[in-house]
Amino acid sequence: MIDAARVTRLNVAPVKGTALLHPDRVSMERHGVAENRRFHFVNAQGRLFSGARHGPLVSIRSSYDPQREWLELRLPDGTVAEGDASRTGESMTTVMWGRDVPGRALEGPWSDAVSSFVGEPVRLIRPELAGDAVDSHAVSIVSLGSVRELSERSGREEPLDSRRFRMLIEIDGVPAHEEDRWIGCEVRIGGSLVRVIRPDPRCVVTEQNPDTGLRDFDTRKSIRAYRPSVDGDANMGVYADVVEPGTVSVGDVVSVLVEASGH
């Protein structure tokens, strides 16, 4: 067992596409973190409406207390929409990355407030099952070494802000892209054990400023320039599943369990 790194930051967004929050600790369940991506928006056609469709969603700050079932959205103009997140109405299914995610529309002030902000009708949805709104796996991990490498190779004067990758767990203390070597391995992160499954192919959201949501850097082109892949994906960081639930805190040691296969 090798002590490879430490957790440097945790990133969650109760409503998909909104501003990241940075808790000191999270409780990792099989489905992920309860406060992360518990809700999402859809447009008038019932299609997923997130940062990929409207980057400035990231300027909305969301907070969710799963014990009280209380959801709050703070919009840039000072508007606050809050209420009981257990009050749901119409049943709706959202297609997310090729899979059907059943859910229900929330009854409360959030949809009207955000519709006014984005300039088109949207509805706030609560998936039936916690964890259904994650991309494909419950956990995402990136090393700051990887972010620094990308920043240096792209020739940027200002270092890249790692928040643009919107990863659940950021770590430091390992070489650039070391996390790729963990694919197929189990990794102890604080009180939780995860199994790293595959690389994370990056989307257009990584090209947006993490504060404004406006496009300011061709992240994917810069990744592909020095990390070509067989399928053309711009891979940065990795996805993982939770093997053993537990608490993960900033500062926790990340220990890779090396398998006989050589990972």
C-alpha positions as CSV (number, residue, x, y, z in Angstrom):
1,M,0.0,0.0,0.0
2,I,1.4,3.4,-1.1
3,D,0.5,6.7,0.4
4,A,0.3,8.5,-2.9
5,A,-1.5,11.8,-2.2
6,R,-3.8,13.9,-0.1
7,V,-7.2,15.4,-0.7
8,T,-6.8,19.1,-1.3
9,R,-10.4,20.1,-2.2
10,L,-13.9,18.7,-2.4
11,N,-16.4,20.0,-4.9
12,V,-20.1,19.5,-4.8
13,A,-23.1,21.2,-6.5
14,P,-26.6,20.3,-5.2
15,V,-28.1,21.4,-8.4
16,K,-26.3,20.3,-11.5
17,G,-24.5,23.1,-13.3
18,T,-24.6,25.6,-10.4
19,A,-21.7,27.0,-8.5
20,L,-19.4,24.5,-6.7
21,L,-19.4,24.4,-3.0
22,H,-16.3,23.2,-1.1
23,P,-17.1,21.4,2.1
24,D,-14.4,20.3,4.5
25,R,-15.8,16.8,4.5
26,V,-18.4,14.6,2.7
27,S,-20.0,11.3,3.4
28,M,-19.5,9.0,0.5
29,E,-22.3,6.5,0.0
30,R,-22.6,3.8,-2.8
31,H,-24.4,6.3,-5.0
32,G,-21.9,9.1,-4.2
33,V,-22.5,12.3,-2.1
34,A,-26.1,13.1,-1.1
35,E,-25.5,16.9,-1.5
36,N,-24.0,16.5,-5.0
37,R,-26.2,16.8,-8.1
38,R,-29.3,15.8,-6.3
39,F,-31.3,18.0,-8.6
40,H,-31.1,19.2,-12.3
41,F,-33.0,21.4,-14.7
42,V,-34.8,20.5,-17.9
43,N,-36.0,22.8,-20.7
44,A,-39.4,23.1,-22.2
45,Q,-38.8,20.0,-24.3
46,G,-37.8,18.0,-21.2
47,R,-34.2,17.8,-22.2
48,L,-31.3,18.2,-19.7
49,F,-30.5,21.9,-19.2
50,S,-27.1,22.3,-17.6
51,G,-23.8,24.2,-18.0
52,A,-23.2,22.6,-21.4
53,R,-26.4,24.5,-22.6
54,H,-26.1,27.6,-20.5
55,G,-22.8,28.2,-18.8
56,P,-23.9,31.1,-16.6
57,L,-25.9,28.7,-14.5
58,V,-22.6,28.5,-12.6
59,S,-23.2,31.9,-11.1
60,I,-26.2,30.5,-9.2
61,R,-25.3,29.2,-5.7
62,S,-27.3,26.2,-4.5
63,S,-27.3,24.7,-1.1
64,Y,-29.2,21.6,0.1
65,D,-29.7,20.1,3.6
66,P,-30.8,16.5,3.1
67,Q,-31.8,16.2,6.7
68,R,-34.3,19.1,6.5
69,E,-35.0,18.6,2.8
70,W,-34.4,22.3,2.4
71,L,-33.1,23.6,-1.0
72,E,-31.9,27.2,-1.5
73,L,-30.9,28.9,-4.7
74,R,-29.1,32.3,-4.7
75,L,-29.1,34.1,-8.0
76,P,-26.6,36.8,-9.0
77,D,-29.2,39.6,-8.7
78,G,-29.8,38.8,-5.1
79,T,-33.0,36.7,-5.6
80,V,-33.3,33.8,-3.1
81,A,-35.6,30.9,-4.0
82,E,-35.9,28.4,-1.2
83,G,-38.2,25.8,0.2
84,D,-39.1,22.2,1.0
85,A,-37.3,20.0,-1.6
86,S,-39.5,17.0,-0.8
87,R,-42.6,18.6,-2.4
88,T,-42.8,17.1,-5.9
89,G,-45.4,16.9,-8.6
90,E,-45.4,15.7,-12.2
91,S,-43.4,12.6,-13.0
92,M,-40.7,13.2,-15.7
93,T,-37.9,11.2,-17.3
94,T,-34.6,12.9,-18.3
95,V,-32.2,11.3,-20.7
96,M,-28.7,11.6,-19.3
97,W,-25.8,10.4,-21.3
98,G,-28.0,7.8,-23.1
99,R,-29.8,6.5,-20.1
100,D,-33.3,7.3,-18.7
101,V,-33.4,9.0,-15.3
102,P,-36.9,9.0,-13.7
103,G,-37.7,11.9,-11.5
104,R,-40.3,14.4,-10.5
105,A,-40.7,18.2,-10.9
106,L,-40.2,20.1,-7.7
107,E,-43.1,22.3,-6.5
108,G,-41.7,25.6,-5.3
109,P,-40.2,28.9,-6.4
110,W,-37.0,27.6,-8.0
111,S,-38.2,27.0,-11.6
112,D,-39.8,30.4,-12.1
113,A,-36.7,32.2,-10.6
114,V,-34.2,30.4,-12.8
115,S,-36.4,30.6,-15.9
116,S,-36.3,34.4,-15.5
117,F,-32.6,34.3,-15.1
118,V,-31.8,32.1,-18.2
119,G,-34.4,33.7,-20.4
120,E,-36.4,30.5,-21.2
121,P,-38.7,28.1,-19.4
122,V,-36.9,25.5,-17.3
123,R,-38.1,23.1,-14.6
124,L,-36.2,21.8,-11.6
125,I,-36.2,18.0,-11.3
126,R,-35.5,15.7,-8.5
127,P,-34.4,12.2,-9.6
128,E,-36.2,9.3,-7.9
129,L,-32.9,7.8,-6.8
130,A,-30.0,9.7,-5.3
131,G,-26.9,9.5,-7.5
132,D,-28.8,9.1,-10.8
133,A,-27.7,12.6,-12.0
134,V,-24.0,11.9,-11.9
135,D,-22.3,11.6,-15.3
136,S,-21.7,7.8,-15.2
137,H,-19.9,6.9,-11.9
138,A,-20.3,8.1,-8.3
139,V,-16.8,9.6,-7.9
140,S,-14.5,11.7,-10.1
141,I,-10.9,12.4,-9.2
142,V,-8.2,14.7,-10.7
143,S,-4.7,15.5,-9.5
144,L,-3.5,19.1,-9.4
145,G,-0.3,17.8,-11.1
146,S,-2.4,17.0,-14.1
147,V,-4.0,20.4,-14.1
148,R,-0.6,22.1,-13.8
149,E,0.8,20.0,-16.7
150,L,-2.1,21.1,-18.9
151,S,-1.6,24.7,-17.9
152,E,2.1,24.6,-18.7
153,R,1.8,22.8,-22.0
154,S,-0.9,25.2,-23.2
155,G,1.5,28.2,-22.6
156,R,-1.0,30.1,-20.4
157,E,0.3,33.0,-18.4
158,E,-2.2,32.4,-15.7
159,P,-2.5,28.9,-14.2
160,L,-5.7,27.0,-14.9
161,D,-8.3,27.0,-12.2
162,S,-8.9,23.4,-11.4
163,R,-12.6,24.1,-10.6
164,R,-13.3,24.2,-14.3
165,F,-13.1,20.4,-14.3
166,R,-15.9,20.1,-11.6
167,M,-14.4,16.9,-10.1
168,L,-15.7,15.6,-6.8
169,I,-12.2,15.1,-5.4
170,E,-9.0,17.0,-6.1
171,I,-5.7,15.6,-4.9
172,D,-2.1,16.6,-4.9
173,G,1.3,15.0,-4.2
174,V,1.6,12.8,-7.3
175,P,3.0,13.4,-10.8
176,A,0.8,14.6,-13.7
177,H,-1.8,12.1,-14.8
178,E,-0.7,9.6,-12.2
179,E,-4.4,8.9,-11.5
180,D,-4.5,7.2,-15.0
181,R,-2.3,4.5,-13.5
182,W,-4.9,3.7,-10.9
183,I,-7.5,2.4,-13.4
184,G,-8.5,-1.1,-12.2
185,C,-7.1,-0.4,-8.7
186,E,-8.9,0.1,-5.4
187,V,-8.0,3.4,-3.7
188,R,-8.4,4.3,-0.1
189,I,-9.5,7.9,0.3
190,G,-10.0,8.8,4.0
191,G,-12.7,6.5,5.3
192,S,-13.9,5.4,1.9
193,L,-12.7,2.8,-0.6
194,V,-13.2,3.3,-4.3
195,R,-12.4,1.4,-7.4
196,V,-11.1,3.5,-10.3
197,I,-13.0,2.5,-13.5
198,R,-11.9,4.6,-16.5
199,P,-10.7,7.9,-17.7
200,D,-13.0,10.9,-17.6
201,P,-13.6,12.3,-21.2
202,R,-14.0,16.0,-20.8
203,C,-16.9,18.1,-22.2
204,V,-17.5,21.7,-23.2
205,V,-18.1,22.8,-19.6
206,T,-14.3,22.6,-19.0
207,E,-13.9,25.3,-21.6
208,Q,-15.9,27.7,-19.5
209,N,-14.8,30.1,-16.8
210,P,-15.8,28.5,-13.5
211,D,-17.1,31.8,-12.1
212,T,-18.9,33.2,-15.1
213,G,-19.6,30.2,-17.3
214,L,-18.3,32.0,-20.3
215,R,-16.0,30.2,-22.7
216,D,-12.4,31.4,-22.2
217,F,-10.1,28.4,-23.0
218,D,-10.1,25.6,-25.5
219,T,-9.5,22.9,-22.8
220,R,-10.2,19.9,-24.9
221,K,-8.0,20.9,-27.9
222,S,-5.2,21.6,-25.4
223,I,-5.6,18.2,-23.8
224,R,-5.7,16.4,-27.1
225,A,-2.6,18.3,-28.3
226,Y,-0.4,16.3,-25.9
227,R,-2.7,13.4,-24.8
228,P,-4.1,11.9,-28.0
229,S,-6.5,9.0,-27.5
230,V,-7.7,6.2,-29.8
231,D,-11.3,7.4,-29.6
232,G,-10.5,11.1,-29.8
233,D,-11.7,11.9,-26.3
234,A,-10.0,14.6,-24.3
235,N,-9.3,12.6,-21.1
236,M,-8.4,14.4,-17.8
237,G,-8.9,12.7,-14.5
238,V,-10.7,9.4,-13.7
239,Y,-14.1,8.0,-12.7
240,A,-14.5,5.6,-9.8
241,D,-17.2,3.6,-8.0
242,V,-17.6,3.4,-4.2
243,V,-16.6,0.0,-2.8
244,E,-16.9,1.0,0.9
245,P,-18.8,4.0,2.0
246,G,-17.2,6.4,4.4
247,T,-16.2,10.0,5.3
248,V,-13.7,11.9,3.1
249,S,-12.2,15.1,4.4
250,V,-9.8,17.7,3.0
251,G,-6.3,16.6,4.1
252,D,-7.1,12.8,4.0
253,V,-4.4,10.5,2.7
254,V,-5.0,8.8,-0.6
255,S,-3.6,5.3,-0.6
256,V,-3.5,3.1,-3.8
257,L,-3.8,-0.6,-3.3
258,V,-1.5,-2.1,-5.9
259,E,-2.9,-5.2,-7.7
260,A,-1.0,-8.2,-8.8
261,S,-1.7,-7.1,-12.5
262,G,0.8,-4.3,-12.0
263,H,-1.6,-1.4,-11.7
